Amino acid sequence: MTGRWEPIGPVNAFSLIGLRETLLGGQSFSWSAKEEDQWIGVIENSVVELRWIAGQLQWRCSGPVPLRKKELLHYLWLDDSYFKAVDSLPWRSDETLHQAIQRFPGLRILRQPIEETLMVFLLSSAKSIPQIKKLRAKTNQLLGDELSEGMHAFPGWQRLKGLSEKEARTLGMGYRAKYLVGTARHLEKNPQFLQSLEKLPYSQARLKLMELPGVGPKVADCVLLFGGQKNQAFPIDTWILQSLKKQYSMSDWKISQMQEFARIHFGQHAGLAQQFLFSYQRILSQDTEQKEGKI
């Protein structure tokens, strides 16, 4: 990695645990830890390194098209709107959310390119984070440009359309191969499909995304939250389901009722609340297993 380390963002914008969870907690699959307080990832056509020193985030990058500082600030949501979003959440009356925010100070939603976000979440069904990372790396290595040794850019859907279902299965995609191939064909016929989502309200964008093969409500919400900057999106996965049942007494509620609750209770930044609850529920489960001697 070349380039000089430079500070980015205000001091203590993150905490170490909040930064680590933002990068590695399941909203992105392009980041890996080099050390406890240093990470490397790919954004567009740049290899980016981040490190945490005495409360200050620092960065450097390399690649054919080096990322600009303002682009990284946008990607990491390092502006005042983040603090306004946190303040708008009902943590004053919601003790579970309050505890989650305290446990992960500075946890943010990454503003990722929607094209790659769609690909990785299409491949995410019934897969763990390490498995999704491995699939992403194999696909990018096969079709994407090499940015540095072992680091490849997302190839784009124009190249993905050349992948056959058989080839996709050899990469380990299994039944998800048909979703990837089918989506690539759909986007080839509708080249402005993903860009058009930005102009639509959340509910309409969600329905439109669900026209794609393999995109159900949860995948659509993940794509819109982590790649489409639709902060109203509230993906309900296993951890969120546990949180809503255990912390909010919703054992008998339907998913659609939970979605409506989240929309009303958490407001326009429900997706940020979701990420706090997701991380908090996961660590609560780990704490319980440690106490019971399971890990």
C-alpha positions as CSV (number, residue, x, y, z in Angstrom):
1,M,0.0,0.0,0.0
2,T,1.4,3.4,-1.0
3,G,0.3,6.8,0.1
4,R,0.5,8.8,3.3
5,W,-1.7,8.3,6.3
6,E,-4.1,11.2,6.7
7,P,-6.7,12.0,9.4
8,I,-10.4,11.9,8.4
9,G,-13.4,13.0,10.2
10,P,-13.7,14.6,13.7
11,V,-11.8,13.1,16.7
12,N,-13.9,10.4,18.4
13,A,-16.5,10.3,15.6
14,F,-16.4,6.5,16.2
15,S,-15.4,4.3,19.0
16,L,-13.2,1.3,18.2
17,I,-16.0,-1.2,18.7
18,G,-18.4,1.0,16.7
19,L,-15.9,1.3,13.8
20,R,-15.1,-2.4,13.8
21,E,-18.8,-3.3,13.8
22,T,-19.5,-0.8,11.0
23,L,-16.9,-2.3,8.7
24,L,-17.2,-6.0,9.7
25,G,-20.7,-6.4,11.1
26,G,-22.5,-7.6,8.0
27,Q,-23.5,-4.5,6.0
28,S,-20.4,-4.7,3.8
29,F,-18.3,-7.7,2.7
30,S,-15.3,-5.9,1.3
31,W,-13.5,-5.1,4.5
32,S,-11.0,-7.3,6.4
33,A,-9.1,-6.7,9.6
34,K,-5.3,-6.4,9.2
35,E,-4.9,-5.8,13.0
36,E,-7.2,-5.1,15.8
37,D,-7.3,-1.4,14.9
38,Q,-6.5,-1.5,11.2
39,W,-8.6,-2.6,8.2
40,I,-8.4,-2.9,4.4
41,G,-11.2,-2.8,1.8
42,V,-12.2,-1.9,-1.7
43,I,-14.4,1.1,-2.6
44,E,-15.1,1.4,-6.3
45,N,-11.6,1.2,-7.9
46,S,-9.6,2.0,-4.8
47,V,-8.0,-0.1,-2.2
48,V,-8.5,1.8,1.1
49,E,-6.9,1.3,4.4
50,L,-8.2,2.7,7.7
51,R,-6.6,2.7,11.1
52,W,-7.7,4.0,14.5
53,I,-5.2,5.8,16.7
54,A,-6.0,7.6,19.9
55,G,-9.6,8.4,18.9
56,Q,-8.7,9.6,15.4
57,L,-9.6,7.7,12.2
58,Q,-6.8,7.8,9.5
59,W,-6.9,6.6,5.9
60,R,-4.8,6.1,2.9
61,C,-5.6,4.6,-0.5
62,S,-4.1,3.3,-3.8
63,G,-5.6,2.1,-7.1
64,P,-6.1,3.2,-10.7
65,V,-8.7,5.8,-9.6
66,P,-7.7,6.9,-6.1
67,L,-10.7,7.7,-3.8
68,R,-11.1,11.3,-2.9
69,K,-11.4,12.4,0.7
70,K,-14.9,13.8,0.2
71,E,-16.0,10.4,-1.3
72,L,-14.7,8.6,1.8
73,L,-16.4,11.1,4.1
74,H,-19.7,10.3,2.2
75,Y,-19.1,6.6,2.3
76,L,-18.5,6.5,6.1
77,W,-21.4,9.0,6.8
78,L,-18.9,11.4,8.5
79,D,-21.1,14.5,8.5
80,D,-23.4,16.2,10.9
81,S,-26.5,14.5,9.5
82,Y,-25.4,11.3,11.3
83,F,-25.6,12.9,14.7
84,K,-29.0,14.4,13.8
85,A,-30.2,10.9,12.7
86,V,-29.1,9.3,16.0
87,D,-30.7,12.1,18.0
88,S,-34.0,11.6,16.1
89,L,-34.2,8.0,17.2
90,P,-36.5,7.2,20.2
91,W,-33.6,6.2,22.6
92,R,-34.9,8.5,25.3
93,S,-38.0,6.3,25.8
94,D,-36.6,3.0,24.3
95,E,-34.2,1.4,26.8
96,T,-33.2,-1.4,24.5
97,L,-32.2,1.1,21.8
98,H,-30.5,3.3,24.3
99,Q,-28.4,0.4,25.6
100,A,-27.5,-0.6,22.0
101,I,-26.3,3.0,21.1
102,Q,-24.2,3.1,24.3
103,R,-22.7,-0.3,23.5
104,F,-21.7,0.7,19.9
105,P,-20.9,4.5,19.9
106,G,-20.5,5.8,16.4
107,L,-21.9,2.8,14.6
108,R,-22.9,4.0,11.1
109,I,-24.6,2.8,8.0
110,L,-22.1,2.7,5.1
111,R,-23.1,4.4,1.9
112,Q,-22.0,1.7,-0.6
113,P,-22.4,1.5,-4.3
114,I,-25.8,-0.1,-5.0
115,E,-24.6,-2.3,-7.9
116,E,-22.2,-4.3,-5.7
117,T,-24.6,-4.2,-2.7
118,L,-27.2,-5.9,-4.9
119,M,-24.8,-8.6,-5.9
120,V,-23.6,-9.5,-2.4
121,F,-27.0,-9.6,-0.9
122,L,-28.3,-11.8,-3.7
123,L,-25.6,-14.2,-2.7
124,S,-26.3,-13.8,1.1
125,S,-29.2,-16.2,1.5
126,A,-28.4,-18.9,4.1
127,K,-24.8,-17.8,4.1
128,S,-22.5,-16.6,6.9
129,I,-20.4,-13.4,6.7
130,P,-17.2,-15.4,5.9
131,Q,-19.0,-17.4,3.2
132,I,-20.4,-14.3,1.5
133,K,-17.0,-12.6,1.6
134,K,-15.5,-15.7,-0.1
135,L,-18.1,-15.7,-2.8
136,R,-17.6,-12.0,-3.4
137,A,-13.8,-12.4,-3.6
138,K,-14.1,-15.3,-6.1
139,T,-16.5,-13.4,-8.3
140,N,-14.4,-10.3,-8.3
141,Q,-11.2,-12.2,-8.9
142,L,-12.7,-13.9,-11.9
143,L,-14.3,-10.9,-13.6
144,G,-13.1,-7.7,-11.8
145,D,-10.0,-5.6,-12.4
146,E,-7.0,-6.3,-10.1
147,L,-6.3,-3.3,-8.0
148,S,-3.4,-4.8,-6.0
149,E,-2.2,-8.2,-5.1
150,G,-5.3,-10.2,-4.0
151,M,-7.6,-7.2,-4.2
152,H,-10.1,-6.9,-7.1
153,A,-12.8,-4.3,-8.0
154,F,-16.4,-5.2,-8.4
155,P,-16.8,-6.2,-12.1
156,G,-20.1,-4.5,-12.7
157,W,-23.3,-6.0,-14.1
158,Q,-22.1,-5.6,-17.7
159,R,-19.4,-8.2,-17.0
160,L,-21.6,-10.3,-14.7
161,K,-24.1,-10.8,-17.6
162,G,-21.4,-12.9,-19.3
163,L,-21.4,-15.4,-16.4
164,S,-23.4,-18.6,-17.1
165,E,-25.4,-20.3,-14.4
166,K,-23.0,-23.3,-14.6
167,E,-19.9,-21.0,-14.1
168,A,-21.7,-19.3,-11.2
169,R,-22.3,-22.6,-9.6
170,T,-18.6,-23.6,-9.8
171,L,-17.8,-20.5,-7.8
172,G,-20.0,-21.9,-5.0
173,M,-23.2,-19.9,-5.5
174,G,-25.4,-23.0,-5.5
175,Y,-29.1,-22.2,-6.2
176,R,-28.3,-18.4,-6.0
177,A,-26.5,-18.7,-9.3
178,K,-29.8,-18.5,-11.2
179,Y,-30.7,-15.3,-9.3
180,L,-27.4,-13.7,-10.2
181,V,-27.7,-14.7,-13.9
182,G,-31.4,-13.7,-14.0
183,T,-30.7,-10.3,-12.4
184,A,-27.8,-9.6,-14.8
185,R,-30.1,-10.3,-17.8
186,H,-32.9,-8.1,-16.3
187,L,-30.4,-5.2,-15.8
188,E,-29.0,-5.7,-19.4
189,K,-32.6,-5.0,-20.7
190,N,-33.1,-2.2,-18.2
191,P,-29.8,-0.4,-17.9
192,Q,-31.2,2.5,-15.8
193,F,-33.0,0.2,-13.4
194,L,-30.8,0.7,-10.3
195,Q,-30.3,4.4,-10.9
196,S,-34.1,4.9,-11.1
197,L,-34.5,3.7,-7.5
198,E,-32.8,6.8,-6.2
199,K,-35.7,9.0,-7.4
200,L,-38.4,6.7,-5.9
201,P,-39.8,6.8,-2.4
202,Y,-38.7,3.9,-0.3
203,S,-41.9,1.9,-0.6
204,Q,-41.9,2.1,-4.4
205,A,-38.2,1.4,-4.7
206,R,-38.7,-1.7,-2.5
207,L,-41.5,-3.0,-4.8
208,K,-39.4,-2.3,-7.9
209,L,-36.4,-4.2,-6.5
210,M,-38.5,-7.2,-5.7
211,E,-39.2,-7.6,-9.4
212,L,-35.6,-9.0,-9.7
213,P,-35.1,-12.8,-9.4
214,G,-34.3,-13.8,-5.9
215,V,-35.0,-10.4,-4.3
216,G,-37.5,-10.8,-1.5
217,P,-38.4,-8.2,1.2
218,K,-35.3,-8.7,3.3
219,V,-32.8,-8.6,0.5
220,A,-34.6,-5.6,-1.0
221,D,-34.4,-3.8,2.4
222,C,-30.7,-4.6,2.7
223,V,-29.9,-3.3,-0.7
224,L,-31.9,-0.1,-0.2
225,L,-30.4,0.5,3.3
226,F,-26.8,-0.3,2.6
227,G,-26.6,0.7,-1.1
228,G,-29.6,2.9,-1.8
229,Q,-29.4,5.3,1.1
230,K,-33.1,4.6,2.0
231,N,-32.8,4.9,5.8
232,Q,-36.4,4.0,6.3
233,A,-35.6,0.4,5.2
234,F,-35.7,-2.0,8.2
235,P,-34.3,-5.5,7.2
236,I,-35.7,-8.2,9.5
237,D,-33.2,-11.1,9.7
238,T,-32.6,-13.7,12.4
239,W,-31.0,-11.2,14.9
240,I,-33.6,-8.5,14.4
241,L,-36.4,-11.1,14.8
242,Q,-34.8,-12.2,18.1
243,S,-34.5,-8.6,19.2
244,L,-38.1,-7.8,18.4
245,K,-39.4,-11.0,20.1
246,K,-37.2,-10.9,23.2
247,Q,-36.7,-7.2,23.8
248,Y,-40.0,-5.8,22.4
249,S,-42.4,-8.8,23.2
250,M,-43.5,-9.4,19.6
251,S,-43.4,-13.2,19.6
252,D,-46.9,-13.4,18.1
253,W,-46.4,-10.6,15.6
254,K,-46.3,-11.1,11.9
255,I,-43.3,-9.8,9.9
256,S,-45.5,-7.2,8.2
257,Q,-46.7,-6.0,11.7
258,M,-43.1,-5.7,12.8
259,Q,-42.2,-3.7,9.7
260,E,-45.1,-1.3,10.5
261,F,-44.0,-1.0,14.1
262,A,-40.5,-0.1,13.0
263,R,-41.7,2.5,10.6
264,I,-43.8,4.2,13.2
265,H,-41.6,3.7,16.3
266,F,-38.1,4.4,14.8
267,G,-39.1,6.9,12.1
268,Q,-37.2,8.0,9.0
269,H,-34.0,6.5,10.3
270,A,-35.4,3.1,11.2
271,G,-32.5,1.5,9.3
272,L,-29.9,3.0,11.6
273,A,-31.9,1.8,14.6
274,Q,-32.0,-1.6,13.0
275,Q,-28.2,-1.7,12.8
276,F,-27.8,-0.8,16.4
277,L,-30.3,-3.5,17.4
278,F,-28.7,-6.1,15.1
279,S,-25.3,-5.6,16.6
280,Y,-26.6,-5.4,20.2
281,Q,-28.7,-8.6,19.9
282,R,-25.8,-10.5,18.4
283,I,-23.5,-9.4,21.3
284,L,-26.1,-10.2,23.9
285,S,-26.3,-13.7,22.5
286,Q,-22.5,-14.0,22.6
287,D,-22.5,-12.8,26.2
288,T,-25.2,-15.4,27.1
289,E,-23.2,-18.2,25.5
290,Q,-20.0,-17.2,27.3
291,K,-21.9,-17.2,30.7
292,E,-23.2,-20.7,29.9
293,G,-19.8,-21.9,28.8
294,K,-20.8,-22.6,25.2
295,I,-18.0,-20.5,23.8
